[in-house]
């Protein structure tokens, strides 16, 4: 919302805020209605560990790239450890997702490795 003033022309700011607020309210109302409709079997398929790995590695990578050279030097312990942890968590994420994709486990992978076997999605991700 804060960046909206820099991205949207002042003449269209009212329409933009109306649209975003309406979508937020609609999503909140729909979620409260649909929350009870989910079954435990559906929620059991969610790969929470994979989501955590992806989120943690992404946050650490962005932190290291944002802080390196700005607040901290590139060879500081904070930047180097963030990059190393992001790399390790990224590798663990790929291994975990491959494991879930190859086995008949209850959980479904967040990012199935079989997606990149097709040339078009692989080219779009490259």
N, C-alpha and C positions, 0 to 999 in steps of 0.2 A: 504494500500500500504506500510505503514511503517513497518508493521510486516512481510511483505513478505520475507525480507532478513533473518529473523529468522526461518521462516517456510519452506522455499524452499531452497534446496541445491544450492550452487553457480553455478553449472554446468547447472541447469535447470531454473535459474532465468530469462534468456532472453526469453525462451518459455512462462514462466508464465506471464511475463509483456506483451508480445505480445498478449496472449490470453485475459488477462484482459482488455487491451487497446482496442482491437478489439471489444469485447463485449460492452464496454462502448460506443464506437463510433457508433456501430450498434444500440444500444438502443436509443441513442440520435437522430439518423437519423430516426428511425422508429417512435419514439414519435412525432417528428415534422411532420411526414407524417400523423400519425393517430390522432393527436390532434383535427383536424377539423372534424373528422368522428364521434366523440362522440356527442350524442344528449343530450339535457338538461334533458330528462327523465331518461337517464342512470346515469347522474351525480347526479340527485336528490335522487337516491337510496343509495348513499354513506353515511354511518353513521359517520359523522364527529365528533359528540359528543362522540361516542363510541371510535373512534380512539384517540381522545384527552385524554379521561379517561385512556385508556390502556397505552398510551405513558407516560402520567404524572405519573401514579402509578409505571410503570416500571423504569423510570428514578429516581424517588425518592427512590425506593427500592435499586437500584444499587448504588446510591450515599451513602445511609446510610450504606450499607454493605461494600463498599470500604473505606469509611472514618472512620468508627468505628474501633477504635484500632490503626489506622495508624496516621492520623493527629489529630483526635479528640478522646476523650475517649468515651466509649460506653454509659456512662451516661450523655453526654453533650447534651445541648439543640438542637443542629443542628441534631445530629443523632436520638435522640428520636422523635423530631418533624417530621423528614423525614420519619421515620418508621410509625408513627401514620398517617400522611397524605397519605402515600402509601397504608396503610391498608384501610383507609376510602375511598380513590378513587377506590381501588380494589373492595370494597363492592358495591359502587355506580355503577361501571362498570358491575358487575354481575347482579345487579337489573335492570339496563338499558337494558342489552342484553336480559334478561328474558322477560322484558316488550315488546321489539321489536319482540321477537320470538313468544309471545303469541297473539299479536294483528295483525291486518291487516294494519299495518302502511306502509307508502310509502318506508321508509328506510329499508335496510336489515342489520341484525346484523353483526358486525365484526367477532364475535365468537358465533355462534348460540349454545345455551345450549343443543339443541337436538343432537349435535354431541356426547356428553358424555353419551347419553342413550344407545348407542351401546357399547358392552363390549370391542371390540378391540381398538377403538380410546381412550376410557377411560383408558385402560391399558397402551397405548402408552404415554398418557399424565401424568400418575402417576409417 
